[in-house]
Amino acid sequence: MIYLDNSATTRTLPEAAQAVQHYMTEGFFNPAAAYSPAVESERAVNGARSRLASALHVTADEILFTSGGTESNNMAILGSLGAMRGKGRIIVSAVEHPSVYEVMRAKGKEYELVEAPVNKEGALDLNALAGLLNENTQLVSCMQVNNETGAVNDIAALGRLVKKTAPQALLHVDGVQGFLKVPFDARNCDLYSISGHKFHGPKGVGALYVRKGTRFIGGQIGGGQEKNLRSGTTNTPGIMGMDAALQYYLGNLDTMRGNMRECKLRLAKNLLAIPDVFINGPAPEEGAPHILNASFMGVRGEVLLHALEEKKIYVSTGSACSAHKKGKNRILNAMGVIGDRQEGAIRFSFSAFNTPEEMDETAEAIAGLLAMLRRFKRR
């Protein structure tokens, strides 16, 4: 099996799975309880919070644990807007994940929603954004790394632009695909979303950074966990599993990034040697190390996906959240990738555990399948 859909989810590390098991079967106590084993669980969770904060260059009291990227993104938008007065302008980039884009669209019924364009590589057009920012802007939301093309936004430059042009506005960054994959300092934004299963942690756990001093009403109401901003029994197994994955990643950071980059460049070189293949998004050496989007002219991406599946090579045609939705690809549309090129698009996403040899095997399989499928279509 060759798994190249790591943007959808990653294989849970053994270290993370072991941590989950330990805190489900031995350290299973509710951290909110008062007796000593529960206090030990609370201490473990607080340690995990501190380590995550350190990785983001922020403080532990600015980290809220959540159920994953969708909740973090929803809570960042709804929790910040809910604390604001008035109904001003909110800005979202045209290529956001549905967990941001659809929430902003829904709030657009109450606020002045403006969509910020991207360039042909899929990165936010900062010059265009500058023209959209005004004194009524309340929130800007964009992703750190695009989940379909690997385009990387310059969050430091974006943060400076927002604070200079619309200092009253908050900047939310969806870091689900960017965290640990590219260098980042969360102090460049006001809110930052994370999902554990994107970096070999378990599913069902994530985090949200909220800058100290930000007016924020949070999300779920209940027992007052997470500083009264996100109630619900603490998911100790998930948090500690995510923490184990984080520690593994940080301990092998250069190797992990380097392995992904090597596989991406190897596959890109192999694919571009095949006739009528085009890269969508940034040049392979310029984008994030773990995502490559390519179009195979003359073949529908979905057809090629299932042909590769028969060979136990697993890829995608875009976001897993949109895999069962029919119609045009909103992200590629925004980049100007349309028609046959959009129809033939495939996303390959890598982990540090893929190998260059797998890239050779994948490209060889694709070349053979294209030769057959293109002949079939011409008939």
C-alpha positions in Angstrom: 0.0 0.0 0.0 1.1 3.5 -0.8 -0.8 6.1 1.2 -0.6 9.6 -0.3 -3.6 11.3 1.3 -2.0 12.6 4.5 -3.8 15.9 4.2 -7.0 14.0 4.9 -5.6 12.2 7.9 -2.3 10.6 9.0 -1.5 7.3 10.6 -1.4 7.6 14.3 2.1 7.1 15.7 2.6 4.1 18.0 3.8 6.5 20.7 0.5 8.5 20.4 -1.6 5.3 20.4 0.2 4.1 23.5 -0.5 7.4 25.3 -4.1 7.2 24.4 -4.4 3.6 25.6 -2.6 4.5 28.9 -5.0 7.4 29.6 -8.0 5.3 28.7 -7.2 2.3 30.8 -4.9 3.5 33.6 -4.8 7.3 33.9 -8.5 7.5 33.0 -9.5 9.8 35.8 -11.4 13.0 35.2 -9.0 15.9 35.6 -11.7 18.0 37.2 -12.0 15.6 40.2 -10.3 16.4 43.5 -8.6 13.2 44.5 -4.9 12.6 43.8 -5.1 10.3 40.7 -7.3 12.9 39.0 -4.9 15.7 40.0 -2.2 13.7 38.3 -4.3 13.6 35.1 -4.8 17.3 35.4 -1.0 17.8 35.8 -0.4 15.7 32.6 -2.9 17.8 30.6 -1.3 21.0 31.8 2.1 19.7 30.8 0.7 19.0 27.3 -0.7 22.5 27.2 2.6 24.0 28.1 4.5 22.0 25.5 2.0 23.0 22.7 2.2 26.6 23.8 6.0 26.5 23.6 5.9 25.1 20.1 3.7 28.1 19.1 5.9 30.6 21.1 2.9 31.6 23.3 1.9 31.0 26.9 -0.1 28.0 28.2 -3.0 30.1 29.3 -3.6 31.1 25.7 -4.2 27.5 24.6 -7.7 25.9 24.6 -8.1 22.2 23.8 -10.9 21.3 21.3 -12.2 18.3 19.4 -10.3 19.2 16.3 -9.8 21.6 13.4 -13.5 22.2 12.6 -14.4 23.1 16.2 -11.3 25.3 16.5 -12.1 27.2 13.3 -15.8 27.5 14.2 -15.1 28.7 17.7 -12.4 31.2 16.6 -14.9 32.9 14.3 -18.0 32.7 16.3 -16.3 33.2 19.7 -14.6 36.4 18.5 -17.5 37.9 16.6 -19.8 37.2 19.5 -17.7 39.4 21.7 -17.7 42.3 19.3 -20.0 45.3 19.1 -21.6 46.2 15.8 -21.8 44.4 12.5 -18.9 45.5 10.4 -16.8 43.9 7.7 -15.4 40.4 7.8 -12.9 39.1 5.3 -12.3 35.5 4.2 -10.0 34.3 1.5 -11.5 32.6 -1.5 -9.8 29.3 -0.9 -10.6 28.5 2.7 -11.5 25.1 4.1 -15.3 24.6 4.5 -15.0 24.8 8.3 -14.0 28.5 7.8 -15.6 29.4 4.5 -19.1 28.2 5.3 -19.1 29.7 8.8 -18.1 33.1 7.3 -20.7 32.8 4.6 -23.4 32.1 7.3 -22.2 35.2 9.3 -22.4 37.1 6.1 -26.1 37.4 6.6 -25.4 39.7 9.6 -22.0 41.2 8.6 -20.5 42.7 5.5 -18.7 39.7 4.1 -15.9 40.3 1.6 -14.0 37.6 -0.2 -10.2 38.2 -0.6 -8.7 36.8 -3.9 -5.7 34.7 -4.3 -3.0 34.7 -7.0 -2.5 31.9 -9.6 -0.4 29.9 -7.1 -3.2 29.9 -4.6 -1.7 32.3 -2.0 -3.5 35.3 -0.6 -3.0 38.4 -2.7 -1.8 40.9 -0.1 -2.1 43.9 -2.4 -5.7 43.1 -3.1 -6.4 42.5 0.6 -4.9 45.9 1.5 -7.6 47.5 -0.6 -10.3 45.5 1.3 -9.2 46.4 4.8 -11.0 49.5 6.3 -11.9 51.0 9.6 -15.0 48.8 9.8 -13.1 45.5 9.4 -13.6 43.3 12.4 -12.2 39.9 11.4 -9.9 38.5 8.8 -9.6 34.7 8.4 -7.2 32.8 6.2 -5.3 29.5 6.2 -1.6 29.1 6.8 -1.2 26.4 4.1 -3.8 25.5 1.5 -5.0 22.0 2.0 -5.4 21.3 -1.7 -2.4 23.0 -3.3 0.2 23.5 -0.6 0.3 27.3 -1.2 1.9 29.0 1.9 0.6 32.4 3.1 3.1 34.8 4.6 1.3 35.2 8.0 3.9 37.5 9.4 3.4 40.0 6.5 -0.4 39.5 6.7 -0.4 40.2 10.4 1.6 43.4 9.9 -0.7 44.5 7.1 -3.9 43.9 9.2 -2.5 45.7 12.3 -1.3 48.7 10.2 -4.4 49.1 8.1 -7.1 47.9 10.3 -5.7 47.7 13.9 -9.1 47.1 15.4 -9.5 43.8 13.4 -8.6 40.4 14.6 -6.6 37.9 12.5 -7.6 34.2 12.6 -5.3 31.7 10.9 -6.3 28.1 10.1 -3.1 26.3 10.9 -4.5 22.8 10.4 -2.3 22.0 7.4 0.5 24.3 8.4 1.3 23.5 12.0 4.7 21.7 12.2 5.0 21.5 8.4 6.3 25.0 8.0 8.0 27.4 10.5 5.5 29.5 12.4 5.1 31.9 15.3 1.5 32.3 16.6 2.3 35.7 17.9 1.8 36.9 14.3 -2.0 36.4 14.6 -4.8 36.6 17.2 -6.3 33.1 16.8 -4.7 29.9 15.5 -6.4 26.5 14.9 -4.8 23.1 15.1 -5.9 19.5 14.5 -4.1 16.5 16.1 -4.7 13.9 13.4 -2.9 16.0 10.8 0.4 15.3 12.5 0.1 11.7 13.5 -2.0 12.2 16.6 -5.4 10.7 17.2 -8.6 12.0 15.7 -11.1 14.0 17.7 -8.6 16.4 19.4 -7.2 19.8 18.5 -6.5 23.2 20.0 -7.1 26.9 19.5 -4.7 29.6 20.4 -6.4 32.8 21.6 -4.1 35.8 22.1 -4.2 37.1 25.7 -6.5 40.2 25.9 -8.6 39.2 22.9 -12.3 39.7 23.6 -13.7 36.2 23.1 -16.8 34.4 24.3 -15.6 30.9 23.5 -17.9 28.0 22.4 -19.6 25.3 24.4 -21.3 26.3 27.7 -21.4 23.8 30.6 -19.1 22.8 33.4 -16.6 25.6 32.9 -13.6 23.6 31.6 -11.0 25.4 29.5 -11.3 28.6 31.4 -15.0 28.7 31.0 -14.5 29.1 27.2 -15.0 25.5 26.0 -16.9 23.3 28.4 -17.0 19.5 28.3 -15.1 16.7 30.1 -11.5 17.0 29.3 -10.4 14.5 26.6 -7.3 13.4 28.4 -6.5 10.4 26.2 -6.8 12.5 23.0 -4.8 15.4 24.5 -2.0 13.2 25.7 -2.0 11.3 22.4 -1.7 14.6 20.5 1.1 15.6 22.9 3.0 12.4 22.2 2.8 13.1 18.5 3.9 16.7 19.0 6.9 15.6 21.0 7.9 13.0 18.4 7.5 15.6 15.6 9.5 18.3 17.4 12.3 15.7 18.2 12.6 14.9 14.5 11.5 18.1 12.9 14.2 18.6 10.3 14.1 15.0 9.3 10.3 14.9 9.0 10.1 18.0 6.9 13.1 16.9 4.8 11.6 13.5 4.1 8.3 15.0 2.9 10.1 17.6 0.7 12.2 14.9 -0.9 9.2 12.8 -1.7 7.3 15.7 -3.1 10.1 16.8 -5.4 10.8 13.3 -6.5 7.2 12.7 -7.4 6.9 16.1 -9.1 9.9 15.4 -11.3 8.6 12.0 -12.2 5.1 13.3 -13.1 6.4 16.2 -15.2 8.2 13.7 -17.4 4.8 12.4 -18.4 3.2 14.2 -21.4 0.3 16.7 -20.6 0.8 16.8 -16.9 0.7 20.2 -15.1 1.4 21.3 -11.5 -1.3 23.4 -9.9 -0.3 25.9 -7.2 3.2 27.0 -6.3 6.3 25.4 -7.8 7.1 22.2 -5.9 10.2 23.6 -4.3 8.3 26.7 -3.1 5.1 25.3 -1.5 4.6 23.4 1.7 6.7 20.2 1.9 3.7 17.8 2.0 1.2 18.7 -0.7 1.4 18.5 -4.5 -1.5 19.1 -6.8 -1.2 18.0 -10.5 -3.5 17.8 -13.4 -3.6 14.9 -15.9 -5.0 16.1 -19.1 -7.4 13.8 -20.9 -8.5 11.9 -17.8 -10.9 12.7 -15.1 -9.3 12.9 -11.7 -11.9 10.7 -10.1 -11.3 8.0 -12.7 -7.6 8.1 -12.1 -8.1 8.0 -8.4 -10.1 4.8 -8.6 -7.6 3.2 -11.1 -4.8 3.9 -8.6 -6.9 2.5 -5.8 -7.0 -0.8 -7.6 -3.2 -0.8 -7.3 -3.5 0.1 -3.6 -2.2 3.6 -4.2 -4.4 6.1 -2.3 -4.7 9.8 -3.4 -7.5 12.3 -3.5 -9.2 14.9 -5.8 -9.3 17.5 -3.1 -10.4 18.1 0.5 -11.7 15.0 2.2 -14.6 17.2 3.5 -15.7 17.8 -0.1 -14.9 14.3 -1.5 -18.6 13.4 -1.9 -19.8 16.8 -3.2 -20.3 17.1 -7.0 -19.5 20.2 -9.1 -16.6 22.5 -9.6 -13.7 22.8 -7.2 -14.0 26.2 -5.5 -10.3 26.4 -4.6 -9.0 25.6 -8.1 -11.6 28.0 -9.6 -10.3 30.8 -7.4 -6.8 30.2 -8.8 -8.0 30.2 -12.4 -7.6 26.4 -12.9 -10.7 25.5 -14.9 -12.0 23.2 -17.6 -10.1 20.0 -18.4 -7.3 21.0 -16.2 -9.6 21.2 -13.1 -11.3 18.0 -14.1 -8.0 16.1 -14.2 -6.7 17.4 -10.9 -5.3 15.0 -8.2 -3.9 15.9 -4.8 -0.9 14.0 -3.4 -0.1 14.6 0.2 2.9 13.1 2.0 4.0 12.1 5.4 7.6 11.7 6.7 7.1 7.9 6.4 6.7 7.9 2.6 9.8 6.9 0.6 11.3 8.1 -2.7 10.9 4.6 -4.0 7.1 4.9 -3.4 7.2 8.0 -5.6 8.8 6.1 -8.4 6.3 3.4 -8.1 3.4 5.8 -8.1 4.6 7.7 -11.1 5.2 4.5 -13.0 1.7 3.3 -12.2 0.2 6.7 -13.3 2.1 6.7 -16.6 0.8 3.2 -17.4 -2.8 4.1 -16.4 -2.7 7.3 -18.4 -1.6 5.6 -21.5 -4.6 3.2 -21.2 -7.2 5.7 -20.0 -6.3 8.4 -22.6 -6.7 5.8 -25.4 -10.0 4.8 -24.0 -11.3 8.4 -23.9 -10.2 9.1 -27.5 -12.3 6.2 -28.7 
